[in-house]
Amino acid sequence: MILLDELDKRILQQLQLDATLTNHALAERVHASAPTCLRRVRRLMNEGVIARQVAILAPDKVGAGLTAIVEITLDQQATEKLIEFEQTVTTEAAVQQCYRVSPGPDFVLIIQVADMNAYHALAHRLFATQHNIRNVRSFFSVFRSKFETRISLS
């Protein structure tokens, strides 16, 4: 874990809200000089605190309106079998998140696809053809009341 001082936290909070801020605008918002702010942001990036900067799209505006939360239980949980499954699902663009979890199912996936037909095709490709899958349990979002990418830094 990397120790963050108050300035680091203010910088990270602002960047989590809007990563497109210019260095000058960011410096003004966090009450620091532009050179100090730039140096801090570079250090936070180099140390891996800032993993990447991305644009977050509205799924319904780009034809990916169905969110599925999928629990997967494998027949065999040996390390190589877990890694093999992870490698299979992480190559699929529609799989946005993949978590190994405990207890309960072995994995929880967050999948974003166009519609139910697209989900069925993906499920067949990823789950029905795999020999080590014991159970697939899918939940479909009917309404998203909160979606947040920020991490609390308090």
Residue, then its C-alpha position, 0 to 999 in steps of 0.5 A: m500500500i502506498l501512503l497518500d497525503e492530503l494533496d495526493k487524495r485531493i488530486l485523486q478525488q478530482l481525477q476520479l471525477d474528471a480525468t480530462l482536467t488540464n494540469h493547470a485546472l487540476a492544480e487550481r482545484v486542489h490548491a497546489s502549484a501546477p509544477t507540484c501537481l504535475r509532479r504528483v500526478r506523474r508519481l501516482m501514475n508511476e507507482g500504479v496508484i492511477a492504473r489508467q485513464v479511460a472514458i466511461l460510456a453509456p451502455d444503452k447509447v452504444g448498443a450494449g443495454l443488457t447487463a448480466i451478473v453471472e455466478i460460475t461454479l466449476d467442477q474442479q477448483a485446482t489452481e490450474k483450472l481456475i486460471e484456465f477459466e479466467q484466461t477463457v473469460t478474460t479474452e471476451a470483450a463483453v466480460q467487463q469484470c471477473y472476480r474469484v470469490s469465496p464462499g459460494p460460486d467460484f467466479v462472479l462475472i459482470i457482462q455487458v451485451a446488446d440483448m438477450n440473444a447476444y447473451h445466449a450466444l456468449a453463454h453458449r460460447l463461454f459456458a456450454t462448451q466448457h467441460n469444467i463448469r458445474n453451474v451457471r446462475s445468471f441475473f439480469s439488471v432491470f434498472r441500474s440505480k447506481f454505477e460508480t467508479r470512484i474509490s473513497l479515499s477518506 
